[in-house]
Amino acid sequence: MSIYFSDHALTPLVIHHSDDAPGSDKKVRGVSLGDVSRYISDTDGPGEEGTEDGLQTHLRWGSGVSIVFTGTLRSEVPGILKLTKVVLTVKHNSWWIELPIELNELQNYGDRALESPKWLTSVDPPRYVAVKRGDCTTATYVRDVRHSSKP
């Protein structure tokens, strides 16, 4: 699975499938990715997306089950983080099948549009907060002066 951002200078965040099945049959499964900053780099620098110790989790789920990915992304400067698409990639024999999901178009599909965009605030039990703005795929981040390495 690859997660793409609007800043094309960043490499996509790639999460590989692991055969370690979760020991839960919950309808909402949370996956903590930790600090994903080291897996996303400027296109001029090497990321770790192809390494064996890269991000891995069980990427199979049944009908009615949702997987929620959480993690931290660090930046030296404030900005806007916008997810543009997610690409699910499946390899079957010699075939590679890519299923792109354009996130910014989900709200514009008429009768198939997102009915009520919401963000998950708790996995157990599942709790949501409604997103009461036009773009639910964007988050603004600011400099954390408490943990900044610069004075």
N, C-alpha and C positions, 0 to 999 in steps of 0.2 A: 504494500500500500504506500503510495506517495502522496504527500500533502504539499500543495503549492501555495506560495504567497504572492501578493501583488508586487513586491519588490523583486524584480527579476534578477537582481544581483545575488540573491540568496539561492542556494541549491535547495531542491525539495527535501523535505523531511521524509526519509524512507524507513518504513517499519516492516521488518521481515516476519514471515510466519514461523512459529515455533510449534512443534508437535505436542508440547506440554499443555494438555487440556486443563482448563480451570476446574476446580472441584466444586463448582456451583452451577445451579440451573436457574439462577435469578434472571428476571426479565431485563434488568439493567446491570451490566457488568462494567465495573470501573477498572481501567488500566492506567497505572501511574508510570509515566515515562521519565520522571525525574527531570534533571536539567538537560534540555535538548539542544542547548546552544552549541555544544561541541559537534553536533551532527549537521548543523546548518552553517554554511560558510559563504563568504563572497565567492563568486565563481572563479576568481583569480587564485584562491587558496584551496588546499585540499580539505574536503570534509571526511568524516569517518563513516559515511553511509555504506560503503562497500566492505567494511571490515567485519571480521567474524564476530567481534564483540559489539556490533551495532545494536540498534533497537530491535528487539524481538518480542513477540507475544503471540498468543493463539488467536488467529484471525478467522476462525470458523464460528458461526453462530446459527441458531435455528430461527424458525419463524417467530416473529414477535419479540425477539431479543435485540437489545441495543447495546453497543459497546461505546463507552465514553472514555476518551483519552484525555488525561490531564498531564501537565508538565509545566516547566518553567523555561522561559526564554529570556536571556539576559542581553542587554544592550548598553553601550556606553552613552548613548544619546536618546532623548525622548523621540517618540514617533508613533506611527499607526501600524498596527498589525492587521492585515486583511488576508483571510484565507480565500483563495480564488477557486481552487478545485481540489478534489481528491480523486486519485486514480487507483482503482483496484485492479491488480494484475494477477492473472491466473495462468499457470503453465500446465498444459495437458499434452502429454507426449511431446511432440516437436512444435506444438502450437503455443504461442503467447497471445493471450486474450486480455485486452485492456478495456476496462469499463470506466470512462471518465464521468465524474459527477461535478457539474459546474455549479458551485455553491451560490454565486451571485444571480443565477437564473432561477433558482428554486422559488423565489418569491414572485416570479413573473409568469407562472404557467397557467394562468386563468383558473379553471376549476381544479387543476392539480397543484396549485400553489400551496405554500406552507400556510395552513389555516391560522395558526397562532404561534409565531416563533417564540421559543423559550430556551432558557439556559438551565442546565441541571445544576442544582445547588447541593444535593445530597444523593448518594447512591443507595444507601441503606438506612431508612426507606427512601425510595425515589421521591425527590421534591424538586419542583421547578419554579423559576421566576419568569414571568412574561417579559419579553423584550419589547418595550414600548417605543421603538424608534424604527426608522426605515431600514437600516442595514444591520442585520443580526450576525453578519460574518466579520465584523470589524471591531477591534478593541484598541483603545488608546493606551499607551504605556508611557510612564514618566520615570525620571531618574529617581532612584531610591537613595536618598542622601544618607540614610542610616547604614547602608552596606556598601557605599561607594568607596572605591580605592583611591579616588582623587579628592583633595581637600576642597 
